[in-house]
Amino acid sequence: MCGFSGFLDRHEGAANSNRAKSAAAMASALVHRGPDDEGAWSEGSVALAHQRLSILDLSRAGHQPMQSADGRYVIAFNGEIYNHLVLRAELESTHAALPWRGHSDTETMLAAIVAWGVEPALQRFVGMFAFALWDRFKKRLILARDRIGEKPLYYGWQDGTFLFGSELKALAVHPAWAPEVDRGALTLFMRYGYVPEPWSIYRGIRKLPPGCWLELRADAAVGHYPEPRAYWSASAMVQGGLQNRITDSTSALAELKLRLGRAIARQSIADVPLGAFLSGGVDSSAVVALMQAQSRLPVRTFTIGFHEAGFNEADHAKAVARHLGTDHTELYVTPEQAQAVIPKLPALYDEPFADSSQIPTHLVAQLARQHVTVALSGDGGDELFGGYNRYVWGREIWRRIGRVPVDMRRAAAQAVTGLSPQRWDALARLMSPLVPRRLRISQFGDRLHKLASILDAASPDALYRRLLSQQQNPAGVVIGGSESPTWADQQLLAANLEDFTERMMCHDLMAYLPGDILTKVDRAAMGVSLETRIPLLDHEVVEFAWRVPQSMKVRGGQSKWLLRQLLYKYVPRALIERPKQGFGIPLDQWLRGPLREWAETLLDSERLRREGYLDPLPIRQKWEEHLSGRRNWQYWLWNVLMFQAWLETNLG
């Protein structure tokens, strides 16, 4: 796990040494991603630089940028190729005279590209990666990203220079950097809480979509954006999986155990200390259980806890760790410790990013980094095996409301919102003696208003979009805002799926997973120089998961049925069976309490008008409703606050 940066400079006359220095300065902004080594290389109009976090081959033989043995290619690479030893053996069997200099996966990648070409090599790589490759013979730059999007890669033109790198902060160091907020991307952010591929928050700067590579020739016209090419297509993979269903649950369970076990074995190889995050939930417990089954020594596991009962999973994690016999470390975090992370978020993420679980994720990464350099994570289980509530209830909600004419549903929504949440709460209190305790709902009025917001959805896909959205009308908040088409939306159309639940899962795989979950984990962990690995997102596991029918994912109203059956072979049901709990913080309370002054400063009406990006009227309305307790607008407001904090830090 590392960080890289570089550029292709179309300006004539710049000294080669100056280009190398500029690239090195860009990379130095990424020292948190790679504090162990640094390097820069330039030739003609191109420059590459690298910051290394040493994981495999800790010697100088792993130094980057690295040149291929034949001198044709130079690479700067971030990530891990888990099957590189298998590839190396294959290369040796057909190219016996290969002059290996060390045992790093970077060297194996270069040899594979020399032997097979760029796209065939990409198709053989099993891992998480992003890289920049310069072809010295053909004078072309190649950028590539892993299949699922675990590792980031930004690129784009600025003042005649094509910039690229692992994080935006590296691009911002280059003298050509002239940032301008993309209001279309900002509108998308206000809807989703992250900026989806291929856009970034800056006009002219893009993210390379997962599973894609692109090629830019040295003589390309300034401003030309080459079309990314897919070496692995999620939409094609989904279609193939649906046409090759597994029908027997016994064989499905055996194959899941084999594939996930193999992925964990590959991802447990490191020349540095290794551990795992453990929340006590299904996904992380399954990963740790299989890790421990393969290990002679206790696996190092890490969790953080909160003293607020509704947000604490540490007790569950401790029980699972005790049963599996791991070497477990936990840290109970105070509200002050968690809130101290908030000022770091704009610099940590570079873009506005509003998944508030970014805070506990950073804290657990910080804890783990005190003991290990690599940590395995359980992310991906929800998207692959049906873990989100929308997969369980989305179809049923539409079945119930879809048969009612939309005009009637719209009228019902207006009737519901005609009474304030407080009035509905008062009615609920009057009725509570007549309602069984198990059916009583906290914040009844607020939840009823949220239900009303989806009642008039015109189609299942519109319902799904509303369930995903933090703000239902972001263009009404962003001044001059409109929503651009996203890469995932286009890919979903190509997949042409008939089943509503499968459409939701496919879109989450291509949008929410890379845009939110993987971005959150990468920046939270790399901010403390910790490498994270995600076995459930091994592409062989992903491909298998799409052959598993929905009946083995959601069964009897329970999510992740098949993954649970595997876990129960190692951990008793009683330690796992409990309502799904997110990895969150008491954000609504904090905004009314210790974060109120900070938020008030960022949401000041005059400030918003002066900056000119957001309309103060709806923001102040939501803020006042939240402060009064009439509504819980925590996520809506967190989007605004994360943009405002980002703006202050990066463009203030």
C-alpha positions as CSV (number, residue, x, y, z in Angstrom):
1,M,0.0,0.0,0.0
2,C,1.5,3.2,-1.1
3,G,0.8,6.5,-2.9
4,F,1.9,7.8,-6.3
5,S,1.6,10.9,-8.4
6,G,2.8,12.3,-11.6
7,F,2.1,14.3,-14.7
8,L,2.4,14.6,-18.5
9,D,3.5,18.1,-19.3
10,R,2.7,19.5,-22.7
11,H,4.7,22.7,-22.1
12,E,7.8,23.0,-24.1
13,G,11.2,23.8,-22.7
14,A,10.8,22.8,-19.0
15,A,13.9,21.2,-17.7
16,N,13.7,17.4,-16.9
17,S,15.2,18.0,-13.5
18,N,12.4,20.5,-12.7
19,R,9.8,17.9,-13.7
20,A,11.3,15.3,-11.3
21,K,11.3,17.8,-8.5
22,S,7.7,18.8,-9.1
23,A,6.7,15.1,-9.1
24,A,8.6,14.5,-5.9
25,A,6.9,17.5,-4.3
26,M,3.5,16.0,-5.3
27,A,4.3,12.7,-3.8
28,S,5.5,14.2,-0.6
29,A,1.9,15.2,0.0
30,L,1.2,11.5,0.2
31,V,3.8,10.6,2.8
32,H,1.0,9.2,5.1
33,R,0.3,6.6,2.4
34,G,4.0,5.6,2.3
35,P,6.4,6.8,5.0
36,D,9.0,4.1,4.4
37,D,10.6,5.2,1.1
38,E,10.2,7.7,-1.7
39,G,11.3,8.1,-5.3
40,A,10.9,10.1,-8.4
41,W,11.6,9.5,-12.1
42,S,11.2,11.7,-15.2
43,E,12.0,11.5,-18.9
44,G,11.0,13.9,-21.6
45,S,7.5,15.2,-20.8
46,V,6.5,12.7,-18.2
47,A,7.3,12.4,-14.5
48,L,6.4,9.8,-11.9
49,A,6.8,9.8,-8.1
50,H,6.1,7.4,-5.3
51,Q,5.8,7.1,-1.5
52,R,6.2,3.5,-0.2
53,L,4.6,1.7,2.7
54,S,6.8,-1.5,2.7
55,I,4.7,-4.6,2.9
56,L,6.3,-7.2,0.6
57,D,10.1,-7.2,0.0
58,L,11.2,-4.6,2.4
59,S,14.6,-4.2,0.7
60,R,15.6,-1.6,-1.9
61,A,14.6,-4.1,-4.5
62,G,11.0,-3.0,-4.0
63,H,11.9,0.7,-4.6
64,Q,9.6,2.7,-6.9
65,P,9.2,4.1,-9.5
66,M,10.5,0.8,-10.9
67,Q,11.7,0.1,-14.4
68,S,11.1,-3.2,-16.2
69,A,14.0,-5.5,-16.8
70,D,14.0,-4.7,-20.6
71,G,13.9,-0.9,-19.9
72,R,10.6,-0.4,-21.7
73,Y,8.2,0.4,-18.8
74,V,8.4,2.5,-15.6
75,I,5.7,2.0,-13.0
76,A,4.4,3.7,-9.9
77,F,2.0,1.4,-8.1
78,N,-0.3,1.4,-5.1
79,G,-1.8,-1.8,-3.7
80,E,-1.1,-5.5,-3.6
81,I,-1.2,-8.3,-6.2
82,Y,-2.1,-11.3,-4.0
83,N,-1.4,-13.9,-6.7
84,H,2.0,-12.5,-7.7
85,L,3.9,-15.6,-6.7
86,V,1.7,-17.7,-8.9
87,L,2.2,-15.3,-11.8
88,R,5.9,-15.3,-11.1
89,A,6.0,-19.1,-11.3
90,E,4.0,-19.0,-14.6
91,L,6.4,-16.5,-16.0
92,E,9.4,-18.5,-15.0
93,S,8.0,-21.6,-16.7
94,T,7.7,-19.7,-20.0
95,H,10.5,-17.2,-19.6
96,A,13.2,-19.1,-17.8
97,A,15.9,-16.4,-18.1
98,L,14.0,-13.6,-16.3
99,P,16.5,-11.6,-14.3
100,W,14.6,-11.1,-11.0
101,R,16.1,-8.5,-8.7
102,G,13.8,-9.1,-5.6
103,H,10.5,-10.7,-4.6
104,S,8.1,-7.7,-4.8
105,D,4.8,-7.9,-6.5
106,T,5.7,-4.7,-8.4
107,E,8.5,-6.5,-10.2
108,T,6.1,-9.3,-11.0
109,M,3.6,-6.9,-12.5
110,L,6.2,-5.4,-14.8
111,A,7.4,-8.8,-16.0
112,A,3.7,-9.8,-16.6
113,I,3.1,-6.6,-18.7
114,V,6.2,-7.2,-20.7
115,A,5.3,-10.8,-21.4
116,W,1.6,-10.6,-22.0
117,G,0.7,-6.9,-22.6
118,V,-1.2,-4.5,-20.5
119,E,-4.8,-5.8,-20.7
120,P,-4.0,-9.5,-20.5
121,A,-1.8,-8.9,-17.5
122,L,-4.6,-6.8,-15.8
123,Q,-7.0,-9.7,-16.4
124,R,-4.6,-12.1,-14.6
125,F,-3.9,-9.8,-11.6
126,V,-5.8,-10.7,-8.4
127,G,-5.6,-7.8,-6.0
128,M,-6.3,-4.2,-5.1
129,F,-4.4,-1.7,-7.1
130,A,-4.0,1.5,-9.0
131,F,-1.0,2.3,-11.1
132,A,0.6,4.7,-13.6
133,L,2.7,3.1,-16.2
134,W,4.9,4.9,-18.8
135,D,5.7,3.1,-22.0
136,R,9.1,4.5,-23.0
137,F,8.9,2.9,-26.5
138,K,5.4,4.0,-27.5
139,K,5.5,7.2,-25.5
140,R,2.2,6.6,-23.8
141,L,0.9,6.8,-20.3
142,I,-1.4,4.1,-18.9
143,L,-3.5,4.4,-15.8
144,A,-5.4,1.4,-14.3
145,R,-7.5,0.6,-11.3
146,D,-8.6,-2.7,-9.7
147,R,-11.9,-4.4,-10.4
148,I,-14.0,-3.3,-7.4
149,G,-12.3,0.1,-6.8
150,E,-10.4,-0.5,-3.5
151,K,-7.6,1.8,-4.5
152,P,-8.2,5.4,-5.7
153,L,-6.9,7.1,-8.9
154,Y,-7.6,10.7,-9.9
155,Y,-6.6,12.4,-13.2
156,G,-7.3,15.4,-15.4
157,W,-6.0,18.4,-17.2
158,Q,-4.9,21.6,-15.6
159,D,-3.3,24.4,-17.7
160,G,-1.8,22.2,-20.3
161,T,-0.6,19.5,-17.9
162,F,-2.2,16.1,-17.4
163,L,-2.1,15.4,-13.6
164,F,-2.7,12.1,-11.9
165,G,-2.3,10.6,-8.4
166,S,-3.7,8.5,-5.5
167,E,-5.2,11.5,-3.8
168,L,-6.3,15.0,-4.8
169,K,-3.8,16.6,-2.4
170,A,-1.0,15.4,-4.6
171,L,-2.4,17.1,-7.7
172,A,-2.9,20.3,-5.7
173,V,0.8,20.6,-5.2
174,H,1.6,21.0,-8.9
175,P,2.1,24.6,-10.1
176,A,-0.6,24.1,-12.8
177,W,-3.3,23.4,-10.2
178,A,-6.2,25.8,-10.6
179,P,-9.2,24.3,-8.7
180,E,-12.8,25.1,-9.5
181,V,-15.7,23.5,-7.8
182,D,-17.8,21.3,-10.1
183,R,-21.4,22.2,-9.2
184,G,-22.8,19.1,-10.9
185,A,-20.5,17.0,-8.7
186,L,-21.5,19.0,-5.7
187,T,-25.2,18.3,-6.4
188,L,-24.4,14.6,-6.6
189,F,-22.6,14.8,-3.3
190,M,-25.5,16.5,-1.7
191,R,-27.7,13.5,-2.8
192,Y,-25.4,10.7,-1.9
193,G,-22.9,12.0,0.7
194,Y,-20.0,11.2,-1.7
195,V,-19.0,12.2,-5.2
196,P,-19.6,9.1,-7.5
197,E,-17.4,8.1,-10.4
198,P,-16.3,9.3,-12.8
199,W,-16.6,12.8,-11.2
200,S,-14.6,14.6,-8.6
201,I,-15.5,17.7,-6.7
202,Y,-13.2,19.7,-9.0
203,R,-14.1,20.6,-12.6
204,G,-11.8,18.8,-15.0
205,I,-10.6,16.2,-12.6
206,R,-12.0,12.7,-12.7
207,K,-11.8,9.3,-11.0
208,L,-10.9,6.3,-13.1
209,P,-13.9,3.9,-12.7
210,P,-13.2,0.4,-11.2
211,G,-12.1,-2.3,-13.5
212,C,-10.9,0.1,-16.2
213,W,-7.7,1.4,-17.7
214,L,-6.9,4.3,-20.1
215,E,-4.1,5.3,-22.4
216,L,-2.9,8.8,-23.1
217,R,-0.2,9.4,-25.8
218,A,2.5,11.9,-25.2
219,D,1.3,13.9,-28.3
220,A,-2.4,13.9,-27.3
221,A,-4.2,17.2,-27.6
222,V,-4.4,19.3,-24.5
223,G,-7.8,18.7,-22.9
224,H,-8.3,15.3,-24.5
225,Y,-9.8,12.8,-22.0
226,P,-9.3,9.2,-23.3
227,E,-12.2,6.9,-22.9
228,P,-11.6,4.4,-20.1
229,R,-11.6,0.7,-21.3
230,A,-13.0,-2.1,-19.1
231,Y,-10.7,-5.1,-18.7
232,W,-13.3,-6.5,-16.2
233,S,-17.0,-5.5,-16.4
234,A,-19.2,-5.6,-13.3
235,S,-22.3,-5.5,-15.5
236,A,-21.1,-8.4,-17.7
237,M,-20.1,-10.3,-14.6
238,V,-23.5,-9.8,-13.0
239,Q,-25.2,-11.0,-16.2
240,G,-23.0,-14.1,-16.4
241,G,-23.6,-14.9,-12.8
242,L,-27.4,-14.8,-13.2
243,Q,-27.2,-17.1,-16.1
244,N,-25.1,-19.7,-14.2
245,R,-27.0,-19.9,-10.9
246,I,-26.1,-22.3,-8.1
247,T,-29.2,-24.2,-7.2
248,D,-28.0,-26.4,-4.2
249,S,-27.3,-24.6,-0.9
250,T,-24.9,-27.3,0.3
251,S,-22.6,-26.9,-2.7
252,A,-23.0,-23.1,-2.5
253,L,-21.8,-23.2,1.2
254,A,-18.9,-25.4,0.3
255,E,-17.8,-23.1,-2.6
256,L,-18.2,-20.0,-0.4
257,K,-15.9,-21.6,2.2
258,L,-13.4,-22.5,-0.5
259,R,-13.3,-19.2,-2.2
260,L,-13.3,-17.0,0.8
261,G,-10.8,-19.2,2.6
262,R,-8.5,-18.9,-0.5
263,A,-8.9,-15.2,-0.6
264,I,-8.0,-14.8,3.1
265,A,-5.0,-17.1,2.7
266,R,-3.7,-14.9,-0.2
267,Q,-4.4,-11.7,1.7
268,S,-2.6,-12.9,4.8
269,I,0.8,-12.9,3.2
270,A,2.9,-10.0,4.4
271,D,6.5,-9.3,5.5
272,V,5.1,-7.1,8.3
273,P,2.7,-7.6,11.3
274,L,-0.9,-8.4,10.3
275,G,-4.3,-8.3,12.0
276,A,-8.0,-7.7,11.4
277,F,-10.9,-5.4,12.3
278,L,-13.6,-7.2,14.4
279,S,-17.0,-5.6,15.1
280,G,-18.7,-8.8,16.1
281,G,-21.1,-8.5,13.1
282,V,-21.5,-11.2,10.5
283,D,-18.9,-10.0,7.9
284,S,-15.9,-9.2,10.1
285,S,-16.6,-12.3,12.3
286,A,-16.6,-14.6,9.2
287,V,-13.3,-13.1,8.0
288,V,-11.7,-13.4,11.4
289,A,-13.0,-17.0,11.9
290,L,-11.5,-18.2,8.7
291,M,-8.2,-16.3,9.4
292,Q,-8.0,-18.0,12.8
293,A,-8.7,-21.4,11.3
294,Q,-5.7,-21.0,9.0
295,S,-3.3,-19.5,11.6
296,R,-1.1,-21.4,14.1
297,L,-1.0,-18.2,16.3
298,P,-3.8,-16.1,17.6
299,V,-4.9,-13.5,15.1
300,R,-4.6,-9.9,16.3
301,T,-8.1,-8.3,16.3
302,F,-9.2,-4.7,17.0
303,T,-12.4,-3.0,17.8
304,I,-13.4,0.3,19.4
305,G,-16.4,0.8,21.7
306,F,-18.6,3.8,22.7
307,H,-20.1,4.3,26.1
308,E,-23.4,5.2,24.4
309,A,-25.2,1.8,24.4
310,G,-27.0,2.3,21.1
311,F,-23.6,2.7,19.3
312,N,-21.5,0.1,21.1
313,E,-20.5,-3.2,19.4
314,A,-17.4,-3.8,21.5
315,D,-19.1,-6.3,23.8
316,H,-20.2,-8.4,20.8
317,A,-16.7,-8.2,19.3
318,K,-15.1,-9.3,22.6
319,A,-17.4,-12.3,22.8
320,V,-16.6,-13.4,19.3
321,A,-12.9,-12.9,19.9
322,R,-13.0,-14.9,23.1
323,H,-14.7,-17.8,21.3
324,L,-12.3,-17.8,18.4
325,G,-9.2,-17.3,20.6
326,T,-7.9,-14.2,19.0
327,D,-5.4,-11.7,20.5
328,H,-8.0,-9.0,21.0
329,T,-7.5,-5.3,21.6
330,E,-10.3,-2.9,22.3
331,L,-10.5,0.8,23.0
332,Y,-13.4,2.7,24.4
333,V,-13.6,6.1,22.8
334,T,-14.9,9.2,24.6
335,P,-17.1,11.7,22.7
336,E,-14.2,14.1,23.0
337,Q,-11.8,11.7,21.2
338,A,-14.3,11.1,18.4
339,Q,-15.1,14.7,18.0
340,A,-11.3,15.5,17.7
341,V,-11.3,13.6,14.4
342,I,-13.8,16.0,12.8
343,P,-11.3,18.8,12.1
344,K,-9.1,16.3,10.3
345,L,-11.8,15.0,7.9
346,P,-11.5,17.7,5.1
347,A,-7.7,17.0,4.7
348,L,-8.1,13.3,5.2
349,Y,-10.7,12.8,2.4
350,D,-9.7,15.7,0.0
351,E,-13.3,15.8,-1.3
352,P,-16.5,16.4,0.6
353,F,-17.3,13.1,2.2
354,A,-20.3,12.7,4.5
355,D,-20.5,9.1,5.8
356,S,-20.2,9.8,9.5
357,S,-18.9,6.3,10.2
358,Q,-15.7,7.8,8.8
359,I,-15.0,8.9,12.4
360,P,-15.0,5.4,14.1
361,T,-13.4,3.9,11.1
362,H,-10.4,6.2,11.5
363,L,-10.3,5.6,15.2
364,V,-10.2,1.8,14.8
365,A,-7.5,2.1,12.1
366,Q,-5.5,4.4,14.5
367,L,-5.8,1.7,17.2
368,A,-4.7,-1.1,14.9
369,R,-1.7,0.8,13.5
370,Q,-0.2,0.9,17.0
371,H,0.2,-2.9,16.7
372,V,0.2,-4.0,13.0
373,T,0.8,-2.6,9.5
374,V,-1.8,-4.6,7.7
375,A,-5.5,-5.2,8.7
376,L,-8.1,-7.3,7.0
377,S,-11.6,-5.9,7.0
378,G,-15.1,-7.5,6.5
379,D,-16.4,-4.8,4.1
380,G,-18.4,-6.0,1.1
381,G,-20.6,-8.6,2.7
382,D,-23.7,-6.3,2.7
383,E,-23.5,-5.6,-1.0
384,L,-22.7,-9.2,-2.0
385,F,-24.9,-11.3,0.3
386,G,-27.9,-9.1,0.9
387,G,-27.1,-7.3,4.1
388,Y,-28.9,-3.9,3.7
389,N,-32.5,-3.4,4.9
390,R,-33.4,-2.1,1.5
391,Y,-32.8,-5.6,0.1
392,V,-35.1,-7.2,2.7
393,W,-37.9,-4.5,2.7
394,G,-37.5,-2.6,-0.6
395,R,-39.4,-5.2,-2.8
396,E,-42.1,-5.5,-0.1
397,I,-42.6,-1.8,0.2
398,W,-43.0,-1.4,-3.5
399,R,-45.4,-4.4,-3.6
400,R,-47.6,-2.7,-1.1
401,I,-47.5,0.9,-2.5
402,G,-47.0,0.2,-6.2
403,R,-50.5,-1.0,-6.8
404,V,-51.9,2.2,-5.4
405,P,-52.2,5.0,-8.0
406,V,-49.5,7.6,-7.6
407,D,-52.0,10.4,-7.2
408,M,-53.5,8.7,-4.2
409,R,-50.1,8.0,-2.7
410,R,-49.1,11.7,-3.2
411,A,-52.3,12.8,-1.4
412,A,-51.5,10.4,1.5
413,A,-48.0,11.8,1.8
414,Q,-49.4,15.3,1.9
415,A,-51.9,14.3,4.6
416,V,-49.0,12.8,6.7
417,T,-46.8,15.8,6.3
418,G,-49.8,18.1,7.1
419,L,-49.2,17.3,10.7
420,S,-45.8,18.1,12.3
421,P,-43.7,15.2,13.7
422,Q,-44.4,16.6,17.2
423,R,-48.2,16.2,16.6
424,W,-47.7,12.7,15.4
425,D,-45.6,12.0,18.5
426,A,-48.3,13.3,20.7
427,L,-50.9,11.1,19.0
428,A,-48.6,8.1,19.4
429,R,-48.3,8.8,23.1
430,L,-52.0,8.9,23.5
431,M,-52.3,5.6,21.7
432,S,-49.4,3.9,23.4
433,P,-51.5,2.2,26.1
434,L,-53.3,0.3,23.3
435,V,-50.2,-0.7,21.4
436,P,-48.0,-3.7,22.5
437,R,-44.6,-2.6,23.7
438,R,-42.8,-4.4,21.0
439,L,-44.7,-2.5,18.3
440,R,-44.1,1.0,19.8
441,I,-41.8,3.1,17.6
442,S,-39.5,5.8,18.9
443,Q,-39.5,9.2,17.0
444,F,-42.8,8.0,15.4
445,G,-43.5,11.4,13.8
446,D,-40.0,11.7,12.2
447,R,-40.2,8.2,10.9
448,L,-43.7,8.8,9.5
449,H,-42.4,11.9,7.6
450,K,-39.5,9.8,6.2
451,L,-42.0,7.2,5.0
452,A,-44.1,10.0,3.3
453,S,-41.0,11.1,1.4
454,I,-41.0,7.8,-0.6
455,L,-44.8,7.2,-0.9
456,D,-45.1,8.9,-4.3
457,A,-42.2,7.2,-6.0
458,A,-43.2,6.5,-9.6
459,S,-41.2,3.3,-10.0
460,P,-39.2,0.8,-8.0
461,D,-36.0,2.4,-9.2
462,A,-37.3,5.8,-8.1
463,L,-38.0,4.3,-4.7
464,Y,-34.5,2.9,-4.5
465,R,-33.0,6.3,-5.4
466,R,-35.0,7.9,-2.6
467,L,-33.9,5.3,-0.1
468,L,-30.3,6.1,-1.1
469,S,-30.6,9.9,-1.0
470,Q,-29.5,12.0,1.9
471,Q,-31.3,14.9,0.2
472,Q,-34.3,14.4,-2.1
473,N,-33.8,17.7,-4.1
474,P,-30.1,18.5,-4.0
475,A,-30.4,20.8,-7.1
476,G,-32.7,23.0,-4.9
477,V,-29.8,23.4,-2.4
478,V,-26.9,23.9,-4.7
479,I,-27.0,27.2,-6.5
480,G,-26.7,26.5,-10.3
481,G,-26.6,22.8,-9.5
482,S,-27.7,19.9,-11.7
483,E,-27.0,16.2,-11.5
484,S,-24.6,14.7,-14.1
485,P,-25.0,11.0,-15.2
486,T,-22.8,8.7,-13.2
487,W,-20.7,5.7,-14.4
488,A,-22.7,3.3,-12.2
489,D,-26.1,4.5,-13.6
490,Q,-24.8,3.8,-17.2
491,Q,-23.4,0.4,-16.2
492,L,-26.7,-0.6,-14.5
493,L,-28.5,0.1,-17.8
494,A,-26.1,-2.1,-19.6
495,A,-26.7,-4.9,-17.1
496,N,-30.4,-4.8,-18.0
497,L,-31.7,-6.6,-14.9
498,E,-35.3,-7.4,-14.4
499,D,-35.4,-8.1,-10.7
500,F,-35.7,-5.0,-8.5
501,T,-33.5,-6.4,-5.6
502,E,-30.8,-7.4,-8.0
503,R,-30.8,-3.9,-9.6
504,M,-30.3,-2.4,-6.1
505,M,-27.5,-4.8,-5.3
506,C,-25.8,-4.3,-8.7
507,H,-25.9,-0.5,-8.4
508,D,-24.6,-0.6,-4.8
509,L,-21.7,-2.8,-6.0
510,M,-20.7,-0.2,-8.7
511,A,-21.6,3.0,-6.9
512,Y,-22.1,2.9,-3.1
513,L,-19.3,0.4,-2.5
514,P,-16.4,2.2,-4.3
515,G,-17.8,5.7,-3.8
516,D,-18.6,5.5,-0.1
517,I,-17.4,2.3,1.7
518,L,-14.1,1.8,0.0
519,T,-13.2,5.5,0.0
520,K,-14.0,5.7,3.7
521,V,-11.8,2.7,4.6
522,D,-8.9,3.7,2.3
523,R,-8.6,7.3,3.5
524,A,-9.3,6.5,7.2
525,A,-6.6,3.8,7.3
526,M,-4.0,5.3,5.0
527,G,-4.3,8.5,7.0
528,V,-2.4,6.5,9.7
529,S,-0.2,4.5,7.3
530,L,-2.3,1.3,7.7
531,E,-2.9,-1.1,4.8
532,T,-6.4,-2.6,4.7
533,R,-7.3,-5.7,2.7
534,I,-10.8,-6.9,2.0
535,P,-11.1,-10.6,1.3
536,L,-14.9,-10.5,0.6
537,L,-14.0,-8.3,-2.4
538,D,-11.6,-10.8,-4.0
539,H,-13.1,-10.8,-7.5
540,E,-13.5,-14.6,-7.4
541,V,-15.7,-14.2,-4.3
542,V,-17.6,-11.4,-6.0
543,E,-18.2,-13.5,-9.1
544,F,-19.4,-16.4,-7.0
545,A,-21.8,-14.2,-5.0
546,W,-23.6,-13.2,-8.1
547,R,-24.2,-16.9,-8.9
548,V,-26.0,-17.3,-5.5
549,P,-29.8,-16.8,-5.8
550,Q,-31.6,-14.3,-3.7
551,S,-33.3,-17.1,-1.8
552,M,-29.8,-18.0,-0.3
553,K,-29.1,-14.3,0.5
554,V,-32.3,-13.1,2.1
555,R,-34.4,-15.9,3.7
556,G,-37.3,-15.6,6.1
557,G,-36.7,-11.9,6.5
558,Q,-33.1,-12.5,7.5
559,S,-30.2,-11.0,5.6
560,K,-26.9,-12.7,4.5
561,W,-28.3,-16.2,5.0
562,L,-25.5,-18.1,3.2
563,L,-22.7,-16.1,4.8
564,R,-24.3,-16.8,8.2
565,Q,-24.4,-20.5,7.6
566,L,-20.6,-20.4,7.0
567,L,-20.0,-18.4,10.1
568,Y,-22.1,-20.7,12.3
569,K,-19.6,-23.4,11.6
570,Y,-17.1,-21.4,13.7
571,V,-19.2,-19.2,16.0
572,P,-22.4,-20.0,17.9
573,R,-25.6,-18.4,16.6
574,A,-26.2,-16.8,20.0
575,L,-23.2,-14.6,19.6
576,I,-24.3,-13.3,16.2
577,E,-28.1,-13.2,16.1
578,R,-29.1,-9.7,16.9
579,P,-30.5,-6.7,15.0
580,K,-28.2,-5.1,12.5
581,Q,-26.3,-2.2,14.0
582,G,-24.4,0.4,11.9
583,F,-20.9,1.6,12.7
584,G,-22.0,5.0,13.8
585,I,-21.9,7.9,16.2
586,P,-24.7,9.8,18.0
587,L,-24.5,12.5,15.4
588,D,-28.0,14.0,16.0
589,Q,-27.2,14.5,19.7
590,W,-23.8,16.0,19.0
591,L,-25.2,18.5,16.6
592,R,-27.6,19.8,19.2
593,G,-24.9,19.7,21.9
594,P,-21.0,19.8,21.7
595,L,-20.9,20.4,17.9
596,R,-23.6,23.1,17.8
597,E,-21.2,26.1,17.9
598,W,-19.0,24.6,15.1
599,A,-22.0,23.8,13.0
600,E,-23.6,27.2,13.5
601,T,-20.4,28.9,12.2
602,L,-20.4,26.8,9.1
603,L,-24.2,27.3,8.5
604,D,-24.2,31.0,9.0
605,S,-26.6,32.6,6.5
606,E,-24.3,35.4,5.5
607,R,-21.4,33.1,5.1
608,L,-23.4,30.8,2.8
609,R,-24.5,33.8,0.7
610,R,-21.0,35.1,0.4
611,E,-19.5,31.8,-0.7
612,G,-22.3,31.4,-3.3
613,Y,-22.5,27.6,-3.5
614,L,-25.5,26.7,-1.3
615,D,-28.9,28.3,-0.7
616,P,-29.1,29.4,2.9
617,L,-33.0,29.2,3.1
618,P,-33.5,25.4,3.2
619,I,-30.3,24.9,5.2
620,R,-31.4,27.3,8.0
621,Q,-34.8,25.8,8.0
622,K,-33.5,22.3,8.5
623,W,-31.0,23.4,11.1
624,E,-33.6,25.2,13.2
625,E,-35.9,22.2,13.0
626,H,-33.1,19.9,14.1
627,L,-32.1,22.1,17.0
628,S,-35.7,22.3,18.2
629,G,-36.0,18.5,18.1
630,R,-39.0,18.7,15.7
631,R,-37.1,16.6,13.1
632,N,-33.9,14.7,12.9
633,W,-32.0,16.1,9.9
634,Q,-28.6,14.7,11.0
635,Y,-27.6,13.2,7.7
636,W,-29.0,16.0,5.5
637,L,-27.1,18.5,7.6
638,W,-23.9,16.4,7.8
639,N,-23.7,16.6,4.0
640,V,-23.8,20.4,4.2
641,L,-21.4,20.6,7.1
642,M,-18.8,18.3,5.4
643,F,-18.9,20.4,2.2
644,Q,-18.6,23.6,4.3
645,A,-15.7,22.2,6.3
646,W,-14.0,21.0,3.1
647,L,-14.5,24.3,1.4
648,E,-13.0,26.2,4.4
649,T,-9.9,23.9,4.5
650,N,-9.2,23.4,0.7
651,L,-10.5,26.6,-0.9
652,G,-10.8,29.0,2.0
